[in-house]
Amino acid sequence: MTLLCIVVSRDGGALVLEGKARCYTFSPIESPCEQFRDAREENGVGAVASFVAELKRRRVVRAATVYTAVAFVLVQVADIAFPALHLPEWTLTFVVAMAILGLPMTVGLAWVFDVTPHGLTRTPVTATTAQPAAAEVDEASVAVLPFINISPEPENEYFSDGLTEELLNMLAQVEGLRVPARTSSFAFKGKNTDIRKIGERLRVRTVLEGSVRKADERVMITAQLINVADGYHLWSGTYKRELKDIFTVQEEIARAIVGTLRVRLLGGSSARPTSQHTTDSASYTLYLKGRFFANRRSENGFRKAIECFQDAVARDPAYALAYAGLADAYALLSDYNLLPPKEGMPRAKEAALKALALDDSLAEAHTSLAMIRHDYDWDYTGSEREYLRALELNPAYATAHHWYGEFLALMGRFAEGIARLEQAQQLDPLSLTVSADKGAAHYYARESEKAIAQLRKTLELDSNFAPARHLLALAYAEKGLHSEARSQLEHALQIAPNTPRFIAALAHVHAAAGDMEQARQALATLDRVAAASYVSPYDRAIGLAAVGDTTGAFAALNRAVDERIFQAVHLKVDPLLDDLRPDSRFVAVLRRLGLS
């Protein structure tokens, strides 16, 4: 028997999940004892680490260390001096007792107060416990956090993740309700983040969380809606059903959330979320697995996703959403240079068209087709038409805003593209790729200052996001900050060694700084990488242009066009190839791309 269980209940601020307690702090921290209690109840390494970091921030450890050292010295002095002064024995005992009693008092004072150049001041609470600014939070908003997999089999994580994503997509279709996109919500997966910190970072008033237990053909789902301001639950429910009834359960949960928010937030909106695309539970399970593997963004993940989507449509040939997933998997496999575009893109296009033939109302399929028409077909008018149709069908679809913003920037329509990317950021505030691509749009627009500022913000989200360091290096180079540019690229290559795009950029940066010998060495490194793995002709063109081999650069660009490398559509705006623009051969390549 298969049991699918999603259970969410809250008692006194603790989310109880099969014997595991997860506690949130909803009031300002007043004492280290209270902070430790919360960390202990969180029962997680992240909470303890957070508590230790807070001790350091408040200089408690330093104060305790200094006090202990001073007290030890005083006791030693008293031990020697008091007998010589013929003081009673109890005076030494008194000094030792006062020293011991003074330690907790010192720790407490260090926790609450800090010594600054302006005198003794009260230590401010951290951002984690501070209330988010009301002006930055949308009134009608809910974040759907990843439901916890409490199934006996850890591999059922695909099901809990998939269910979360389905609920998120259903709620995102409710007019007037802002729902942060998957990337942002899943940024908190596996983390014991304070509930108010989540609300602050995602700019939401409420949070939906829960758990899922799946066993054979039965599921149990527990879900609860929590008010970010005070931590109290607004609604909770537990569902024990057969797997074949999963679609009904999803609808019930989504409608319960909308019903609760309608009363409190939406002013009586009667929108009813619906998201059923197949009646076959096995096909649906395969679809969820496909999305789970595709989200890993790796070659193995994409290939497993393709298998799952193919199996899903084999069981249910009318499953349009599975065809859309198949289109995305093939297209991204090609865009990641893991499958030749001429092999992957036609399959992606076939799947996208099949999805739309089955259901023309799928925003996901229109978005997939738009990307293919741009990156591979070079049908720019058709691509924009598909993006606009996708956004008409689902204005809250962050991916459509994101990819359309990229499209507009690459067409040289920078202001429109940046505005669209800002919309994507509002829907998906913690997405690294959206943030970095906004920086790229500023870079393509030759707005290096704005690009630098934006890409620094991206690295604040994740300092190890190598693509952001690569783009930041290019923006620095554009501004003439060659040392900073080299440093960023060296860091990027430490994170992702032998990445051709980064090596080609390094050749460009060295050349821009006037160090042609280093530029040629970078190009030689690119050649060595090409001997062992695939290097895009477009990246090679950048390296060749950097060392002044114009003929070789144009040969590589034409090869990129022949192979329909997706990077070729960057040619119209890419600053890395500005030295080639005066050459008539550059215009000829643009014409081949339909960009003249």
N, C-alpha and C positions, 0 to 999 in steps of 0.2 A: 504494500500500500504506500502511496506517495502522499505526504502531508505537506501542504504549503501553508505556512503560518506567518502572518505579519501581525505583531502585537506591539502596541505602544501604550504605556500607561505611565502616569506621573504621580508620585506620592511625596509631598514635601520637597519638591524640587528635584527628585531623582527619577531618572528614566530607568525602569526596571525591565531587564531583558534576560529572562532565564537565569536568574541568580546573579547577573552582572549589574552593578549600579554605576550610573554615570551621572555625576552631580554638576550643576551649574551654579555659578555665583551671580546673584542678581542685586547685590547691594555693595556699596564701596567697602573696600578692605579696611578694617579698623585695627587689626592686630595680627602679629605673626602667628599667634595660636590659631586664630580663625582661618588664616590662609593655609596653614598646614592641615587643618581639619578638612578643608575643601579639597586640597591636593590628595590627601589620603583617601577620601571618599571617591575621588575620580578613579582611583585604582589603576592609574596608567603612568607610564614613564614620562609622557608629555606633560602631565600635570605637575609631577615632581620637578621636572626640568624648569617649568615655568615658575614654580615657587622659588627654586634656587636662583633663577635669574632675577626675580623680584628682590630677594635678599641682597643680591649684589647691587642692584640699582639703588636701593635705599641705604647702601653702605653699612648694613647691619654687621656683616662678617668683619669688615675692617674695624668697626667700633668695638666689637666683642674681642677681637684680637689685641687691639691696643689696650683696652681696659684690663684684660687678663695679664698682659705683660707688666703694666704699671702696678696692678694689685700684687703680683708676685714679688716685684721688687720691694714694694712697701712692706709686705709681710716679712721678707728676708731682713730688711733693715730693722724692723721692730723686734724680730727674734734676737738680733745682736744687741741693739741699743737698749731695749727695755730692762734686761737684767742689769746692765751697766748703770742704769739710772735708778735701780732699786725699786722699779714699779711693780705693783702686785701682778701675780700670774694671770689674773682674770683680764687684765688690760690687753694682753696678747690675744687671748681667746676672743675678746670683743672686736679687735681689729680684723681677725680672720673671718668672724661672722659677718661683719659689715662688708668685707670684700666679697664674700659669697653672695650676700643679699643684693649687693650693688650691681652684679652682673645682669640679672633679668631686668632691673630698672634701666640699665644702660641700653640693653637690646631694645626694650620698649620705646625709649626716647629716640633711639636711632631710627626705629621703624617709622615713627610719626614725624620727627623733625630732621632738618638737614642744616648744616653750617654752610652758609654761602657768603660771598663778598658783601652782601647786603645785610648780614646778620643771621640770626636763627629764624628759619622759615619752615612751614609745614610742608612735608614732602607730598607732591601731588599724586593722586591715584593714577595708575597706568591707563593706557588707551583701552586695555581689555575690559576694565571695569567702569570706564567713563561712559556716560550716556551719549549716544550719537546725536549729532546736531539735528534737531527736528526738521530744519529747512532742507536737509540733504536726503530726507527719507520720504519716499512716495507713500501716501496714505493707504492706497489700495495696492498692497504688494505682499507677496509670499515667496519665500525661498523653499524649494523642495530639496532637502538634504538627502544624500544617498541612504537608502534603507539598509539596515544591517542584516547580513545573512546569518541567521542562527540555525541553519539547516545542519544536519549531521555531516553532510558532504560539503567541504569548503568550495568545491568546484561549482556549486550552485550559486556562487556569487554573481554569475552572469544574469541569473533570474532576478535577484534583488536589485542589481544595477539597472537592468532593463525595465523592471516595473517602475523604478524611480523616474527613469527617463520618459516613460509613457505617461505617467501622471503629470510630470512637468510639462510635456507637450500639450496635454489636454487642457491644463489650467492656463497655459499661455494663449490659448485661443479665446479665452473669455475677455470680451471687450471691457476695457477700463481697469484690468488687473495686470500689474507688472510682475512678471516672473523671471528672475535671472536665469540665463541660459545654462545648459549642462556644464560647460567648462568651469563656470564660476561656482556653481553649487557643489560640484565634485572636487573642488579644491580643498574642501574640508573633510573629505573622506578619510576615515581612520584617525582623525585628529580630535582631541578633547578640547576644542575651542569654546571659549565662553560664548554663551548664546547671544549676549549683547554685542560682542565683537563681530559675530556673524552678521547680526542685523546692521551694524555700522558699516561693515565692508561691502555688503550687498545692497545696502540702502532699502531694507524691507522692514515692515512692521510685524510680520508674522513668519513663523517657520513651520514647515511640515516635516516631520521625521517619523521613523517607524522601523519595524523589523519584519523579516520574512522567514518563514520556515517551510521548506518544500520537502516532501517525502512521497516518493512514488507519484500517485495521481491526486494527492491532496495538498492543499496549501493553507497556511494560516498567516494572515496579515494583520498586524497591529499598526495603527497610525494615530498620530495626535497632532493637533494644530496648537502652536504655542505663541503666546503674546511676548514679543521680544522685550517690551518695556519692563515687565514684572516677572516673567517666567511662568505665569499661570497658563494652564491649558484652556483653550477656548472650545475645543472639541476633541474627542478621542473615540476610537472604534476598533473592534476586533472582528475579524472575518475568518471563518473556517469553512472552506468550500472545496469542491472538486476542481481539479485543474481546468476542466472544460468550462467552468464558470468564471474563469479569471477575468474575462472581459466585463462581465456584469459587476464584479467586485471593483474593478478600476473605475467604472462609471459611478458606482455608489460612493466611493471615496471622493472622487472629484466633485460630485454633486453636493456631497456633505460639506466639503470645503467651501464651495461657491455659495452654498446656502448660508453658512456661518458668516462668511465675509460679506455677503449681500446685506445682511442685517446690520453688520458693524461698519462696513467700509464702502460698499458699492452703491448704496442708495437705491436698492430695489432692483438692480439689474437682473433680468430673467434669463441670461445666457445659460445654455445647457451644454457642457462640454461633451463631445463625442469623439471617439478615436478608434473604432473597430474596423479593421481592414481585412480580417479573415475570421472564419468561424471554426477553423481547425486549430486546436490547441497545440498540436505537435509542430505545425508550421510556424505558429507564433513563437514557440520555444526556440526553434531554429533561428528565427529572425532575431530574437533577443541575443542569442549566442553570437550571431553575425555582427551585431552592433558592438557587443562587448569586445570581440577580437579586433574589429576595425578601429576602435578607440585606442588601441595600444599603439597605433601609428608605427608599426614595424613591418618588415617584409613578411615575416611569419604570420603576424596578426592579420594583415590584409589577405594573405592566401587562405588562412583558415576562415576568414569572414566570407570570402568568395564561395568556399565549399558549403558553408551554412546557408547562405542566401540561395545558392543553386538547389540545395536540398529542400529549402522552404518552398520555392516556386514549383519544384517537381511534385510536391504533395498538394499544393494549391496553386495551379497555374494562373489564377485570377488575383493573386496576392500582389497588388501594385506596389505597396510599400517595400516589400522584399526586393522587387526589381529595382526600386530607387536605391536601396542599400547596395545592391550588386553594382549599379552604375558608379556609385561613389567609390567603392572598393577598387574597381578597375582603374578609374580616373586617378585616384590618389596614388595607386601603385606606380602609374606612369609618371605622375608629377614628382614623385620622390626618386625618380630615375632608377626604379627597381624593376621596371618592365618597359621595353621599347614602346614609345608612344604609338607607333604604327601597329603594334600588337594589342596594346591595352585600350587605347581610346575608341577604336571602332566597336569593341565589345561594350565599353561603357555607354556609348551612344545608343547602341541597340537596346540595352537594358533600360535606359532612360526613356526612350521612345515607347517601349513596351509598357512601362509604368504609366505613361501619360495616355496611351491608348486604352488602358484599363480604367484609369481614373485621372481625368484632366484637372481635378481640383487639388492635386498633391503639390504643395509648395516645394517639398523636398525634391521631387522629380524635375520640376521646372528649374530649380536652382542648379541641379546636377547638369542638366542639358545646357544651361547658360554657360557654365564653366567650360564644358566641352566645346561649345561653339566658339568661345573666345580662345582657349588655349590650343585647340587642335584644328578646328575648321577655319579659323580666322574670319568667321562671320560675325562681325562686330555689331551690326544692326540686329541680327537674330539673337545674339547673346543678350543685348540690352533689353530686347523685347521679353525674353524669358525671365530675366531678373525682375523686371517690373511686374510681370504676371505673378511671379512667386510672392512678391511683397504685397500685391493686391489680395492674394489669397490668404496670406498670413503675415500681417505687418509686424508681428512679434518674433519672426524667425531671424535670429541673430546671424546665422550663417549666410543668409541671403544678403543682409545689409553688409556684412563683412566682405564677401566676394564681389558684390556690386561696387563697393567702395574701392577695392583693388582695381577692378576693371576701369572705373572712371579715372583713377590716378594714372593708370598705364595708357589711357587714351589722351593724357595731357589735360584732363578736366580736373585740376587739382582741388579747387575749392569745393566742387561737388563731391569729389571722392573723400576728402577729409571730413566733410559734413556727414556723409554716409557712414564712415568709420566711427565717428563719434556716436551715431545712433547705435551702431553695433556694440560700442563700449558701454552704453547705458544699459543694454540688454544683457551684456556679458562682461561685467566690470573687472573680473579677474582673469580674463583670457590673455595669455601671453602673446599669442599670435596676432590678435586684434590690436593690442597695444603696440607691438613691434611694427605691424603693417601701417599703423597710423604714422609712426616715426619714419617709415620708408617713404610714405606719400610726401611728407615734408622734405625729405632728402631729394626725391625726384623733382620736387618743385623748386629746388635750389634754396630751400629755407633751412640752412644748416643749423642755425641757432635753435629753431623750433624742433628740428629733428633731434638734436642733442638732448634738449629738455625732455622730450617725449620718451626717448630711449632710456634715459636715466630712470624715468618712472617705471619703465618695463623691468629694468634690472632691480628696482626696489621690490618688485613682486617676486623675482627669482634671479639671484645674481649669477646662477649657472645656466641661464638661458642663452646658449651660444649664438643663435641667430641675432639676438639683440646686440650682443657685443660686436658682431660682424658689422651690422648696420651703423652702430655708434662709431666704429672705427672709420667707416666711409664718410660719415658726417664730419668727424674730426679732420680727416684728410682734406675734405672740401673747404674747410675753414683754415687750412694751413697748419693744423696742430698735429704734425707728423709723429712726434714722439708718443703722444697720447694714442694716436691711431695704431701705431705698432704695438703698443702695450695691450690694447683691446684685442687685437687679432692674435697675439701670442696667447692671451688668456683663452680666447675662443678655441684655439687649436689644442690647448691643454685639455679642454672639456671634450672636444670632438676632434681627435687627431686625424690628420690626413684628409680632412674635408676639402675637396677640390675648390669649392667656392671661396673658402677662407684663404687658401694658398694663393689663388689668383688675385684676390684682393690685396694680399700682402705684397705681391709683385707690384701692383699699382701704387701702393703707399710708398714703397721704397723708391720707385721711379719719381713719384711726385716730390719726394724729399731730395731728389738729385743723386740718390745712391744707386746707380745703375748696376753695379756689381752685385749688390744684394738683390736687386730686382731679377737679374739673370739667374741667381742661385734659387730664388723662389720658383721661377719658371722651370728650372731643372728638377726641383722637387716635385712639381706638378707632373712632369714627364715620368718620373719614377713611380708616382702614384698611378698614373695611367697604364703603366706596364702591368700592374697587379689588379686594378679594378677600373670600373667605368668612370670616365671623366667627360662631362658634357662639353661639346664643341664650343658652346657659348662661354664657358669658364676658360677654356683654352684661348679663345679670342681675346678675352680681357687680359690674360697674361702676356700674349704676344703683342697686343697693343701697348702694354706698359713698357716693353723693352724696345719699342719702335719698329717691330716687324709688321708693317702695315699690310703687306701682301699676304703674309701668313694669317693675320687677324681676319681679313676679309674671306680668305679661304675657309677658315673655321666658322665664320658667321654663315656663309652659304651652306656649309655642311649642317649647321644647326637648323637652318630652314629646310633643307632636304629631309632631315630626320624628324622634322616637326617637333623639336624640343620646345617645351612650353616657355622656357626662358626667352625664346626669340621675341615674344610679344613685348618684352621689356625694352626693346631696342629704341623705340621712339623717345623714351624719356631717361634712359640710363646714363647718369653722369660719367660712369666709368669708361664710356666709349666716346666721350665728347671730342677727343682728338681726331677721331675718324670722320666726324660730321662734315667737314668741308670737302671731303673726297667724293667725287661723283659716284663711286662704287657704293657709298653708304646709302645714297638715295635709291640706287638700284636694289639693294637688299630690302629697304623699306617697301618698295613697290611689290616685291615678291610676297611680302607679308600683308599687302593691302593697306599699308599704313602711310603711304606717301601723301 
